[in-house]
Amino acid sequence: MKLKHLILGIVLSTTLCVGSLASLTPAFAAVREPIQPAGLSHGQQQVLYTIARKTWRFFDADTDPNTHLPMDNIGFYGAPAKGAYTSPTNIGVYFWSVVAAQDLGLVDHAGALQRANATLTEVEKLSKWHGFLFSWYNTTNGHRISGPGGSDQEGQPTKGAFISTVDSAWYAAGLIVTRQVFPELAARATALLNAMNFGIFYDNGNQSQSNTAGQMYGGYNADEGPANFHYGLLNTETRIAAYIGIGTHEMPGDVWWRTWRTLPADFTWQGQPPQGYNATYIDPQSDKPFTVFEGHYTYSGINFVPSWGGSMFEGLMNDLAIPETSWGPRSFGLNDLRYAQAQIAYAKQSLHYPVWGLSPSSTPDDTGNYDAYGAHALASNANCCPYDETAVSPHASFLALDVDPQDAFNNIQALRSRYNIYDRYGFFDAVNPITGQVGHRYLVLDQAMIMAALDNALRGRLMQQHFAQDPIITAVRPYLAMESFSIQ
């Protein structure tokens, strides 16, 4: 089995400047009280509200005034000033950030609607391939480009252009929450959703002859065919594409059962020999039986289903939108907690760090680079090209607020007290926990994860509730509910 057939997908996108829209944030906007306790005291909640206010200011600073598209990043203190490019993921998570700001009372409905409408209007104009966005766009003019800072490709032939499975799914997620929260925009968001057919990412090969048949391809090359690698593991951020594919009925439920919990045992190069057992499930849509190896790894006595690289956003990003904690108490609802606990234990016991949170982010310097960071003990690829372990990103702590609020809050406070990482728009993106060196950048992906996490923590999982109302998301509830991982 070649590595190219495994899950090489990692969202490397990220950020936002509204210019003329900045005045729409009312100075008098009332901060709302939590709907329900989230395992946090009133004082802790107020601290998080303060962080939310600062983080929200970033989005007005980062949205390009020419197009109202979110820029990938902005920087200070010697870091590159701005990355005037964006991706489908950036656009999708910008939409949910506007929603979170409205939920938290940081902007009123009129201001949130105007922001969402301005960006949606530009998205409607962007060049696409069968409804799918291309990988990168210039935020100053909306043109398709070859990559960050790359050449202009607007109007050029699209054959061979890469359409990312996971980026397309996060873009779709942004459209889903937009149509749920802004009825005024629902018809337009739905039209953009319906223009995409996620079935192109599904490998419908012979499952008795190929162990990757039934999984998702990592992307599609326009007018040529699918990418030559698969998303092989379920516990990565790429599972959002399976949720969308199943929910739109453009992928069969096979994609859920055929994607591995751990790599097959004969992949002897993986992080550790998987433990577990076979379990048979009846697909709730097709009534077909599937036998699944419910595998897991163990670290420091904690059982968990591993990710590809051991990063926090692989494991917990989906929980920002999908109600995994409540819909899948024996599957991802439990694993999201166990995964966070294992990450914390690894940072303390193996790395001896005073803080935790290994997740892809800016490098902890001002070069403007980006790297994949993850805990090797949580990774399937630990004996192959492991992620780096020299940077902690604050967004990782916010991801854990839903499943481990006290540990997450304490780590957020430790980051603020130990390092010069908290500034005008909240937390900078990365710090070296040993040297204290900081990467003075804000990335839209990571800031958006913080906004969605705070919405869930302070408004009774309201971001999850928005998604749960949509029929695309409701369709995946039985999959989360019926499965039981071997980690109990």
PyMOL commands that set and color helices and strands:
alter all, ss='L'
color gray80, all
select helices_A, chain A and resi 3-5+19-24+42-62+88-103+109-125+165-181+183-194+198-201+239-247+254-258+312-316+318-320+324-327+332-349+376-378+395-402+405-418+444-458+462-468+471-474+477-482
alter helices_A, ss='H'
color red, helices_A
select strands_A, chain A and resi 73-75+82-83+85-86+128-129+132-133+137-138+162-164+216-217+219-221+225-226+230-231+275-282+289-299+302-304+361-362+370-371+422-423+426-427+430-431+438-439+441-443
alter strands_A, ss='S'
color yellow, strands_A
deselect
rebuild
show_as cartoon
